[in-house]
Amino acid sequence: MIFGKEPGFDGIVTIIYECAYFFGRWEHSLYESERLKKESLISQLELLKTRSARIFINSLNALITLVPEDPKLFRTIHPAAFQCIPARAELQ
């Protein structure tokens, strides 16, 4: 007995309806959660793409300004510039 009444057919139908409604809302919230996660990841990826391009360009600009000031810096940055150079030649 629930609240002094014996559950009848109407009570059982109400319970089934409420369970179906609850699980429908739960399924919808799971779908929305996954959709929002996907949108968030896509927007983070787009932001990272724009940031990486900007950082790359800024790095190139910094190198362009530094190399004329110190030509030895190019040798330390550019991998093809690594070669054996005698110490006397390096100091001159």
WODAGI-V832922 format. One line per field, one symbol per residue. ss: DSSP state (2 for helix, 1 for strand, 0 for the rest). phi: phi as a letter, one per 20 degrees, with the letter a starting at -180 (. if undefined). Layout:
ss->???
phi->???
This chain:
ss->01001000222222222222222222222222222222222222222222222222222222222222202222222022200000222220
phi->.dlndefdfffffffffffffffffffffffffffffffffffffffffffffffffffffffffefffcffffffeeffefbfcggfffff
